[in-house]
Amino acid sequence: MGDASGASIQNQLKDYLGTERNVVAASGALSLVGLGEELWKKFLPKYLELLGASVAAVGLFGTAEDFFDAAYQYPGGWLADHWGRRRAFLTFLSAAVAGYFIYLFSPTWPYLFLGLAFVMAWQTMASPTIFAAIGDALPKDRHTMGFTVYSVLKRIPVVISPLIGGALIGAVGLARGIRIGLVIALGLAGCAGALLLCLWLRTL
């Protein structure tokens, strides 16, 4: 009786929070990638300067980031619809991993612009894909709660990781700290990919 009651409460809580299997997998993957990215993302302007970029180049980098953020939204949604959610997620994640490697081994600052084009594929294209996945997985009356849970999970790395990244950079220096952060991001991206592969239902 107690077990049945506990299971019923658990199911009701899952239903209320919109924690369906696919939503958990996608949100967890995005949170893992975010934890890695936010370790070094806020410090990229300083890293550009360290690699010899001018103030104008640093400003252009920010403009390029905003451009990709806008330009990648539509292709991200289109690919999610035509390829399926899991394939789209894994493709965007692979692009981000390629960008991390470019950042990690960039000898001069112009290479960071190339890396940005790949990194933003995940950051921007994954957004419409997660919204589509939530829409697929949850009934209409649970969409808002599903989006809310995702939004909360998405912001946790933004709060936590910059503090850790800043402490790391303060301890080992800017260049080494960012590179260590990138290695950590690569590891977390691998975990995110495994999560998507293991938990995603075949229908998506």
Phi, psi and omega per residue, in radians:
M1 nan -0.820 3.132
G2 -1.107 -0.705 3.139
D3 -1.127 -0.723 -3.139
A4 -1.143 -0.711 3.128
S5 -1.154 -0.727 3.117
G6 -1.109 -0.717 3.123
A7 -1.139 -0.664 3.135
S8 -1.136 -0.758 3.118
I9 -1.113 -0.719 3.130
Q10 -1.086 -0.750 3.135
N11 -1.152 -0.681 3.108
Q12 -1.127 -0.702 3.125
L13 -1.143 -0.756 3.100
K14 -1.054 -0.742 -3.130
D15 -1.145 -0.716 -3.119
Y16 -1.147 -0.734 -3.098
L17 -1.436 -0.131 -3.131
G18 1.249 0.499 -3.088
T19 -1.554 1.070 3.032
E20 -1.331 2.713 -2.990
R21 -0.920 -0.834 -3.114
N22 -1.164 -0.654 3.121
V23 -1.141 -0.740 3.116
V24 -1.102 -0.761 -3.131
A25 -1.078 -0.848 -3.103
A26 -1.172 -0.792 -3.133
S27 -1.136 -0.694 3.104
G28 -1.111 -0.725 3.123
A29 -1.102 -0.790 3.135
L30 -1.127 -0.625 3.122
S31 -1.181 -0.704 3.122
L32 -1.091 -0.800 3.123
V33 -1.115 -0.718 3.117
G34 -1.087 -0.678 3.103
L35 -1.035 -0.682 3.116
G36 -1.279 -0.789 -3.082
E37 -1.133 -0.713 -3.048
E38 -1.255 -0.159 3.053
L39 -1.124 -0.560 -3.028
W40 -2.234 -0.237 -3.011
K41 -1.014 -0.776 -3.094
K42 -1.165 -0.310 -3.056
F43 -1.790 0.086 -3.133
L44 -1.071 -0.670 3.085
P45 -0.994 -0.720 3.086
K46 -1.141 -0.643 3.134
Y47 -1.168 -0.682 3.062
L48 -1.025 -0.811 3.123
E49 -1.078 -0.694 3.132
L50 -1.078 -0.586 3.137
L51 -1.485 0.050 3.037
G52 1.818 0.152 -3.123
A53 -1.283 2.538 3.069
S54 -1.404 2.985 3.089
V55 -1.056 -0.692 3.120
A56 -1.095 -0.693 3.130
A57 -1.160 -0.651 3.092
V58 -1.117 -0.748 3.079
G59 -1.101 -0.701 3.110
L60 -1.115 -0.596 3.104
F61 -1.091 -0.754 3.084
G62 -1.107 -0.692 3.093
T63 -1.116 -0.739 3.122
A64 -1.089 -0.672 3.111
E65 -1.087 -0.782 3.109
D66 -1.139 -0.656 3.114
F67 -1.085 -0.844 3.132
F68 -1.116 -0.630 3.131
D69 -1.042 -0.665 3.119
A70 -1.419 -0.749 -3.007
A71 -1.251 -0.486 -3.050
Y72 -1.509 -0.184 -3.062
Q73 -1.077 -0.905 -3.089
Y74 -1.124 -0.852 3.096
P75 -1.013 -0.611 3.117
G76 -1.083 -0.796 3.103
G77 -1.150 -0.709 -3.136
W78 -1.102 -0.789 -3.131
L79 -1.159 -0.651 3.106
A80 -1.091 -0.649 3.126
D81 -1.276 -0.657 -3.032
H82 -1.590 -0.491 -3.120
W83 -1.713 -0.355 -2.973
G84 1.679 2.709 -3.003
R85 -1.157 -0.823 -3.064
R86 -1.129 -0.807 -3.127
R87 -1.085 -0.709 3.123
A88 -1.095 -0.837 3.124
F89 -0.986 -0.828 -3.082
L90 -1.167 -0.605 3.088
T91 -1.153 -0.806 3.137
F92 -1.125 -0.665 3.119
L93 -1.145 -0.697 3.105
S94 -1.098 -0.686 3.094
A95 -1.096 -0.745 3.124
A96 -1.093 -0.721 3.120
V97 -1.063 -0.720 3.078
A98 -1.053 -0.705 3.101
G99 -1.124 -0.681 3.100
Y100 -1.070 -0.729 3.128
F101 -1.122 -0.678 3.101
I102 -1.112 -0.790 3.068
Y103 -1.009 -0.786 -3.033
L104 -1.100 -0.662 -3.043
F105 -1.910 0.268 -3.136
S106 -1.150 2.118 3.104
P107 -1.410 -0.502 3.138
T108 -2.425 2.881 -3.009
W109 -1.114 -0.553 -3.137
P110 -1.020 -0.475 3.134
Y111 -1.141 -0.433 3.122
L112 -1.153 -0.515 3.072
F113 -1.158 -0.698 3.076
L114 -1.127 -0.774 3.107
G115 -1.072 -0.647 3.135
L116 -1.035 -0.696 -3.139
A117 -1.045 -0.585 3.127
F118 -1.440 -0.766 -3.105
V119 -1.073 -0.702 -3.106
M120 -1.197 -0.305 3.094
A121 -1.052 -0.723 3.096
W122 -1.305 -0.886 -3.027
Q123 -1.000 -0.662 -3.056
T124 -1.722 -0.829 -3.071
M125 -1.201 -0.477 -3.129
A126 -1.236 -0.386 -3.097
S127 -1.095 -0.937 3.093
P128 -1.128 -0.464 3.138
T129 -1.216 -0.721 3.113
I130 -1.178 -0.646 3.085
F131 -1.102 -0.710 3.104
A132 -1.136 -0.703 -3.137
A133 -1.126 -0.706 3.094
I134 -1.127 -0.733 3.103
G135 -1.091 -0.646 3.114
D136 -1.203 -0.695 -2.929
A137 -1.494 -0.489 -3.016
L138 -1.985 2.609 3.020
P139 -1.167 2.818 -3.041
K140 -0.986 -0.652 -3.093
D141 -1.307 -0.053 3.105
R142 -1.957 -0.002 -3.098
H143 -1.045 -0.815 -3.078
T144 -1.067 -0.759 3.124
M145 -1.162 -0.667 3.084
G146 -1.071 -0.780 3.105
F147 -1.127 -0.640 -3.135
T148 -1.139 -0.813 3.123
V149 -1.055 -0.759 3.115
Y150 -1.074 -0.758 -3.112
S151 -1.096 -0.670 3.108
V152 -1.156 -0.828 -3.137
L153 -1.081 -0.624 -3.122
K154 -1.135 -0.540 -3.056
R155 -1.533 -0.251 3.123
I156 -1.042 -0.824 3.103
P157 -1.075 -0.582 -3.129
V158 -1.120 -0.539 -3.137
V159 -1.438 -0.721 -2.984
I160 -1.515 -0.891 -2.920
S161 -1.129 -0.694 3.130
P162 -1.035 -0.591 3.092
L163 -1.132 -0.755 3.123
I164 -1.172 -0.753 3.126
G165 -1.095 -0.719 3.114
G166 -1.112 -0.722 3.105
A167 -1.131 -0.689 3.121
L168 -1.110 -0.816 3.136
I169 -1.127 -0.682 3.096
G170 -1.096 -0.527 -3.093
A171 -1.450 -0.663 -3.006
V172 -2.043 -0.090 -3.114
G173 1.779 2.799 -3.021
L174 -1.102 -0.985 -3.053
A175 -1.085 -0.855 -3.111
R176 -1.169 -0.676 3.134
G177 -1.094 -0.767 3.127
I178 -1.151 -0.690 3.138
R179 -1.177 -0.668 3.048
I180 -1.110 -0.731 3.083
G181 -1.050 -0.678 3.107
L182 -1.154 -0.677 3.086
V183 -1.110 -0.739 3.082
I184 -1.090 -0.731 3.119
A185 -1.064 -0.683 3.099
L186 -1.102 -0.736 3.107
G187 -1.114 -0.751 3.128
L188 -1.192 -0.594 3.068
A189 -1.123 -0.667 3.060
G190 -1.086 -0.722 3.081
C191 -1.112 -0.687 3.116
A192 -1.111 -0.746 3.103
G193 -1.090 -0.719 3.103
A194 -1.116 -0.668 3.115
L195 -1.094 -0.783 3.124
L196 -1.117 -0.724 -3.130
L197 -1.185 -0.667 -3.049
C198 -1.415 -0.607 -2.994
L199 -1.792 -0.274 -3.028
W200 -1.306 2.360 3.079
L201 -1.304 2.605 -3.045
R202 -1.139 -0.398 -3.094
T203 -1.253 -0.229 -3.122
L204 -1.869 nan nan
